[in-house]
Amino acid sequence: MSLAFQRLSLRVAQLSLQTLEMSMAAGVTIAARAPLLYSGARTASDAAEAQRMVFEKVEATIESNVAASMAMMTLWTRMAVGGVRGPTALAHGLADVASAAALPVRKRVRANARRLVRR
């Protein structure tokens, strides 16, 4: 197995673990917010949390789109000037795009889970 392929395998494993971590944090966040969704916003802090749920998703979506677009433009530029040679290099570039897109969402989901568990 080549070194480049080993690096790619490690990269895929890291992305998988980050996705698992994000999924677990999302579950914690959903569980913490479910009572609010079912009972409605009864207090000012509940109303603020409900509003936060909506705005953070919009913000994370915009940030993810911008980050993925920038990473994709970088990949296209590297491809145009011959910096991407072969399928392994392309796969690394696409992993860069996936990582960039997931980072804003992962940050928010982890922060929400930590904050809501303390609540």
Sequence and secondary structure as in RCSB ss.txt:
>XXXX:A:sequence
MSLAFQRLSLRVAQLSLQTLEMSMAAGVTIAARAPLLYSGARTASDAAEAQRMVFEKVEATIESNVAASMAMMTL
WTRMAVGGVRGPTALAHGLADVASAAALPVRKRVRANARRLVRR
>XXXX:A:secstr
  HHHHHHHHHHHHHHHHHHHHHHHHHHHHHHHHHHHHH   SHHHHHHHHHHHHHHHHHHHHHHHHHHHHHHHH
HHHHHTT   SHHHHHHHHHHHHHHHHHHHHHHHHHHHHHHHH 
